[in-house]
Amino acid sequence: MTDVALATSIPPGMTRPGPGGWNAGPDWRAACIASWPAPGWQVLSVNPGEEHAALGALPDGVTVIAAQPGVAQAFGRPGAWVADALAQALATGAPVVGLVNADIRLDLDMRRRAALVARAQDRVVACNRMDVSHAQQAEGPFYRYGYDLVLMPRAIAQRIDMRGFALGVPWWDYWILLDALLQGIAVDVVQCVGVRHLWHQTAWRRSAWLAALHALMAHLQPRRDAMSVLAMGGIAEAMADLLTAVAADPEAGYPLADLVVTAGTRFGIELVRLAERSAWTLD
C-alpha cells in the first residue's frame, strides 16, 4: 500500500565539492536517491524523455515518468513542472503526496517519517534542510529560506495551483506555502536533522529567478486583497504591490531590474517569517 507518493526530478549528473577538489556529486546523488524509498513511500522522478537513458539504474521504489514539455523554454534548463510532478503523485492514489528536491538525502527512520505524515494529514508540512559539508557530518546549520521536502494530504494538493513553477527553479516552495495560507490552510515549518543537503555554491540564474518570481506575482495579483488577512505587515504588502505591478506589465520598460531583485528577496523573507509562526523541530 502506498501511504506517501513523493515526486522529484533526478538530474542525470551532479557536481558537489569534496575534499581536495574531489567531486562528491555522484556519490551524494546516489545516496539521495537511495534514501527516498521506504515501506509505504513511493517515489516518482519526473524527467524529460531525453534524460531517461542518462539516469542510470535506480533502486526499487523509484519510478521514472516522462515530464510535460516547456520547462527548458521557460527557464533555460530542462526539468519538470511542479504541477506535473504533483499530478503524477496524485495519480498514485496515495493519501499523502509531496515533493523533494533531488539533492536532499532523507536520513529519516520510520518514526520520523510517521511523525511527518501524521502532521501532513490536514496541512502543508514544509521542511527546512540541514546543510552539511561532507556526507558523514552529523549536524549542521538549518537553512531557513527554503523548503526542500514538502508533504500534504491529497485533498490539499488538489487545491494548490502550481502552474508556471518548475522543480530546480526558485519560488515554487514559497508559492505552495503562500497559496495554502491564502486559502486558510494550515502550514507547519519543520526543522529536522534527517533532511540533509550537501552544501555547494548557489547556482543562481537571475533570468530563471525573475521568471519564477513573475509567475508567483501573477498568481498573487488577483488575490492581493487577501494578503491583509495574513497580517504580513506593511513592508511585505508594499513589496507585493511593486512586484505585482511589474509582473502584470513586464514589457512596460521599467528600469527596475535591481529593485525587483531586492524587493523579491525582502518579500521572500517576510513570507518565511509568516510561515514560521507555526514551526517545530523533529529530533
N, C-alpha and C positions, 0 to 999 in steps of 0.2 A: 504494500500500500504506500502511495506517495503522500506524505504529510506536508512536505515543502518542495516546491519547484523553484529552483534558483537559476536565473538566467545571467549570462555573461557573454563576452566575445573574446575568445582566446587569441592573442596575437600569434602569427607564425613564428616570430622570434622575439627575444627580449635581451636588452643590454642593461646591465647594472654594474656599478663599480664594486670591485673586490680588492682584497689586499694586494699590494704590489702591482696594481694595474690589471689584475686578472678580471675577466668578465664573469661575474657571478650570475648573469642573467639567465642562461639556460637552466642552471640548477634551481634557481629561485622559481622560474616559470614552472618547472616540473613539480616542485614542492607545492606550489599554489594549487595546481590542477589536482594533485593527489589529495589535497586537504579538503576539497569541497564535498565530495560524496560522503554519505553516511547512511546508516539504516533509516529509511523513510525520507531521505533527501535525494531528489533527482536534480541533476544539473544539465542545463542546456546551453551550448555555445552557439550563438547566432553569428554566422560569418558569411561574407560574400563568397560566392562559389569559387572564385579564383584562389581563395585562401585554403580551401579544404584539404587539398593534397599536401600542403606545407605544414599542416597542423601536427602531423605525425600520429603515432599510436597514443590513444587516450585510455585512461582507466575505465573499468566498469562503472556505470553510473553517470558517465558524461557522454552526452549525445550532441552531435553537430547538426545544425539546422541551417538551411540556406536563408540568408538575410534578404530583406527587401532592398531594392536599389536606391541610390540617391545620396547616400552619406558622403561619398567622395566628392560629388559635385557641390554639395552644400558646405563642406568643411575642409576640403583639400586633402583628405586621407580616407582610405576605405574603413568601413566599420559597420555597425548595426544601429538602427534606430531604437531608442528606448521603448517607444510604443510597440514596435515589432517584438522586441525581446519580452516585454510584459505579456503581450498577446500569446506568445508561444508558451510562456509559463502557465497562463490561464488555461490554455488548451489541454494541459495535462489533467485538469480537474482537481488539482491539489487545493486544499482549503487555505493554505498559506503560500504566498508567492513572494519572490524577491529578486533583487539584483545584487551582484557583487562585481567589483572591479577586478580585472583579470590579473593584477599584480598583488592581490591580497591573499595571504596564507591564513587559513582558518584553523587555528590551534584550539578547537572547541571540542571538549569532551561532550558526552551525551547530556550531562547535567546542564552545561552552559547552553547547548542547543535547545534543550527543553525550556530553559528559562526565557530565552529569546522568543521562542514560538509561543509560549504562554502569554507574553506581553503583546504579541502581534495578533492576538485573536480579535481585537476590536480597535486597533490603532496602527499608525505607522511607527515602526521602530527603526531608527537610523543610528548606525554605529560609527563612531569615530575610530580611526585606525591608530595603532601604536607604531611609530617609526622605530626601526632598528637599523643598525649599521652593518650587521652581519647576521647570517642565518641562525647562529647559535645564541644570539643575545636574548636574554630572558625578559628584560624590561627596558623601556624607552619612553620618550615623551609621547603623549597623545596629540594628534593633530586635530584641533577644534574646527578648522574651517573647511571641512569636507566630510562626506558620509559615504563610506566605501562598501558598506553592507546595509541594505535596506530591506525590511520584511514588512508584510501587511497581509490582512485577510483578503481573499479573492473579491469579496464584495466591495471593498475599498479600492482595490486595484482597478476594478471596472469603472470607477468614478473618476480616477485621476486622468487628466488629459496631458499626455506626454508627446504630442505631435511636435515635431521640429527639433527634438533633442536627440543626441547620439551618445552612445557609450564611448568613453575615452575622450569626450569633449566636455569642458566645464559647464556648470549651471544646471544640469539635469537633476542632481541630487537636491539642490536648493529649491527647484521648482516643485518637486514632489512634496516637500515639506510645506511650502507656501500654498500650493493648491489645496492640500489637505486642511491646513489651518483656515483658509478662506471658506472652506465648506463646513467648518465646525468639527472637523475630525481631529481627534487627539493625536499628538505627536510626542514620542519619547526619544530623547537622545541618550545613547548608551556609550559609555567608555568601558571597553572590555579588552583585557590583556590578550585574549585569543584572536583578535583581529589585527594581524601584523602586516606591515608594509616595509620592504627593504628600501631605505632612503636613497634617493637619487636627485640630481638637479632637476628642477622643474622644466619640462619641455613645453614651454608656453608659446602658443601660436596666437598672436594678437588677433589675426583675422578670424580664427575659429572662436576665440573667446568672445569677441564682439558679436559675431553672428549668433552664437548661442544666447548671449545676453539680450539681443534684439528679439529672439524667439520668446524668451521669458517675458519681456516687457509687452510684446504683442498679446500674449495670453493675459497679462495683468491689466492692460489698458481698459477693456470693457468692464472690469471688476474693481477698478481703482477705488470706488467709494467704500467697498467692503474692507479696505485696509484699516479704516478708522476703528472698526470693531476690534481689531487685533491690538490696538494701542501700542504700535511700534515706536511712536514718537515722531516729533516734527522733522528731525533730520532724515529719517527713513522715508517719510512721505514726500519731503522736498526732493530727495534723490529720485524717488519713483516718478514724480511729476516730470523732472528733467528727462529721465531715461525713456519714459513712455512717449514723450513728445518727439524725441529723436527717432524712436522705433516706429512711430506712426508715420513719419515722413522722412525716411533716411536719405532721400535724394534732394532734400531742400538746401543742401550746401552749407550745413552747419560747420563752422571751423572749430569743432568741439571734440575732436578725437581724444585728446589727452584728458579733457574734462570728463568725458564719458567713462574712461577707464577709472579715474578717481571716484566718480560718482557710483559706478557699478561696484567697485571694491567696498566703498562705505555702505552701500545698500546691502551687500552680502554680509558684512559684519553685523549690521542691525538684525538681519534675518537669523544669523547664528544666535545672537542674544535672545531673540524671541523664542527660538526652538529650545534653547537651554533652560527655559522656565520650567520645563519638565525633563529633568536629567537624572540619571542614576548610574551607578557603577556596578559592573558584573565582574566579580573576582574569579 
